[in-house]
Amino acid sequence: NDTDTEDISFQEVNYVGEGLFEQGGMEKIEEGGNASVYKATELADTGRTVAVKLLMCREAELRKGDPSPLQRFKDEVRTWNEFATSRHVVRLYYTFRQKTPPPNEFYFLGFVMEYASLKDLSKNLGKRKDFLRRRRDIYSFLRRIALAIKEGHDKDITHGDIKPHNILLFKSDGAISPKVMDFGLGISASLDVAKYGGTPEYLAPERFG
């Protein structure tokens, strides 16, 4: 992907995901302030089930603002790629950029990543009887999250928005394992994090000083 270049060529398509996923097979599973997440099936031979985080904007808005939607997209890709070999961060497979034809010209910026069938931590707390019943399971669970955060700090990256919604759950060998995602607010750990955003309900009290 050419996410390091300023001028990006977009594939023109009739619908988002054309040529990548089964037509009509994208199911919305999450919607946030800046993006929506879909479950999709790839057209590749494997027919792999993936999650697609999708940003949408009009051409006039693509490069507006500081940072612009396009710059935020490029920055998040760069940050996410720093964790390509991590076992504790959701894997980013690839990205895509597409636009629909006139008269409704929308630009789609997409992240294609691991699909978590157990969804995120916020949707499991207090609901799964088999979830974190023993103390050692809790320690192991929290340790994996802490390792993801530490990996970021070792790379001079602060996540900026750790919360249950950004911790996805995967089942492996009968155990539930967490992985961290969404580095859209990731910044250099050497910066003053108090000047940057996050989700108010999950910010440390000193961030409000």
C-alpha positions in Angstrom: 0.0 0.0 0.0 1.1 3.5 -0.8 0.1 5.1 2.5 3.3 7.0 2.8 2.6 9.1 -0.4 0.5 12.3 -0.4 -1.3 11.6 -3.6 -3.2 8.4 -3.5 -5.0 6.7 -6.4 -8.3 5.2 -5.6 -9.9 2.1 -7.2 -13.3 3.2 -8.6 -16.0 0.7 -7.7 -19.8 0.4 -7.8 -20.0 -0.7 -4.1 -17.6 -0.8 -1.2 -15.5 -3.9 -1.1 -16.1 -4.7 -4.8 -13.4 -7.2 -5.9 -12.5 -8.0 -2.3 -15.5 -9.4 -0.5 -18.7 -11.3 -1.4 -21.3 -8.9 -2.8 -24.0 -8.1 -0.3 -22.1 -10.1 2.4 -20.9 -7.2 4.5 -22.7 -7.3 7.8 -22.4 -4.2 10.1 -21.4 -5.3 13.6 -20.2 -2.1 15.2 -20.6 1.7 14.7 -18.6 4.4 16.3 -18.1 8.1 16.0 -15.6 8.0 13.1 -15.9 4.5 11.6 -18.1 1.5 11.2 -17.0 -2.2 11.4 -18.3 -5.0 9.2 -18.0 -8.7 9.1 -17.1 -9.9 5.6 -16.0 -12.9 3.6 -13.1 -12.5 1.3 -13.3 -13.6 -2.4 -9.8 -15.2 -2.0 -9.5 -19.0 -2.2 -9.6 -19.3 1.5 -12.9 -17.5 1.9 -11.5 -16.1 5.1 -13.9 -14.3 7.4 -12.5 -10.9 8.3 -13.5 -7.7 10.0 -13.5 -4.5 8.0 -13.1 -1.1 9.7 -14.5 1.5 7.3 -14.0 5.2 7.2 -16.2 7.1 4.7 -16.1 10.7 3.5 -16.7 12.9 0.5 -13.9 14.0 -1.9 -14.1 17.6 -0.6 -13.6 16.4 3.0 -10.8 13.9 2.3 -7.9 16.3 2.8 -9.6 18.9 5.0 -8.7 19.4 8.7 -5.6 18.9 10.7 -5.2 16.0 10.6 -7.4 15.3 7.6 -9.3 11.9 7.3 -6.7 10.7 4.8 -3.8 11.7 7.1 -5.5 10.0 10.1 -5.9 6.8 8.0 -2.2 6.9 7.0 -1.0 7.5 10.5 -3.1 4.7 11.9 -1.8 2.3 9.3 1.8 3.2 10.1 1.2 2.8 13.8 -0.6 -0.6 13.4 2.1 -1.9 11.1 4.5 -1.5 14.0 2.7 -4.5 15.7 2.7 -6.8 12.6 4.4 -9.6 14.6 2.6 -9.1 17.9 0.6 -11.9 19.5 -1.3 -9.4 21.7 -2.5 -6.9 19.1 -5.3 -7.6 16.5 -3.6 -8.4 13.2 -4.0 -5.9 10.3 -4.1 -7.9 7.1 -4.2 -5.1 4.6 -5.9 -1.8 3.7 -7.9 -0.6 0.7 -9.1 2.7 -0.7 -12.1 2.9 -3.1 -14.6 5.4 -4.4 -18.0 5.2 -5.8 -18.8 6.8 -9.2 -20.8 10.0 -9.7 -23.1 11.5 -8.7 -22.6 10.1 -5.2 -18.8 10.2 -5.0 -17.8 8.7 -1.6 -14.4 7.7 -0.6 -13.9 4.6 1.5 -10.8 3.9 3.5 -10.7 0.4 4.9 -8.7 -1.7 7.3 -9.1 -5.5 6.9 -8.2 -7.3 10.1 -8.7 -10.4 12.2 -12.4 -11.2 12.9 -13.2 -11.8 16.6 -16.2 -14.1 16.8 -16.5 -13.4 20.6 -16.6 -9.6 19.9 -15.1 -7.1 22.4 -14.7 -7.2 26.1 -17.6 -4.8 26.8 -20.1 -7.3 25.3 -18.8 -10.1 27.4 -18.4 -8.7 30.9 -21.1 -10.2 33.2 -22.6 -12.2 30.4 -20.4 -15.3 29.8 -20.5 -17.9 32.6 -17.2 -19.4 31.4 -15.4 -16.0 31.3 -12.7 -15.1 33.9 -14.1 -17.3 36.7 -10.7 -18.1 38.3 -8.2 -15.6 39.7 -5.4 -17.1 37.6 -7.5 -16.6 34.4 -7.9 -12.9 35.4 -4.2 -12.5 35.9 -3.4 -14.1 32.6 -6.0 -12.0 30.8 -4.8 -8.7 32.2 -1.1 -9.7 31.6 -1.8 -10.1 27.9 -3.4 -6.6 27.7 -0.4 -5.2 29.7 2.0 -6.8 27.3 0.3 -5.2 24.3 0.6 -1.8 26.0 4.2 -2.5 26.9 5.0 -3.4 23.3 3.7 0.0 22.3 5.7 1.8 24.9 8.8 -0.1 23.8 8.2 1.3 20.3 7.5 4.8 21.7 3.7 4.5 21.1 1.0 5.3 23.6 -2.4 3.7 22.6 -4.4 6.7 23.8 -7.8 4.9 24.1 -7.6 1.7 26.1 -11.1 0.6 27.0 -13.3 -2.6 26.9 -14.5 -1.7 23.4 -10.9 -1.8 22.0 -10.1 -5.2 23.5 -11.3 -8.0 21.2 -11.7 -11.6 22.4 -10.5 -14.7 20.6 -10.9 -18.4 21.5 -7.8 -20.5 21.2 -7.3 -24.0 22.5 -10.4 -23.7 24.6 -9.2 -20.5 26.3 -10.3 -16.9 25.7 -7.5 -14.5 24.9 -7.7 -10.7 24.5 -6.0 -8.6 21.8 -5.8 -4.9 21.7 -7.0 -2.9 18.6 -7.7 0.6 17.4 -4.5 2.7 17.3 -6.3 5.7 15.8 -5.3 7.8 18.8 -1.8 6.3 19.1 0.8 8.9 19.8 4.5 9.1 20.7 4.9 8.0 24.4 7.3 11.0 24.8 4.5 13.5 24.2 2.2 15.1 26.8 -0.8 12.7 26.5 -3.0 15.2 28.4 -3.2 17.2 25.2 -4.7 14.4 23.2 -8.1 12.8 23.0 -9.5 9.6 24.3 -12.8 8.3 25.7 -13.7 10.5 28.8 -15.2 7.6 30.8 -11.9 5.7 30.6 -9.3 8.6 31.0 -7.1 8.8 34.1 -8.2 11.6 36.4 -5.0 13.6 35.9 -5.9 13.9 32.2 -8.6 16.4 33.2 -6.2 18.6 35.2 
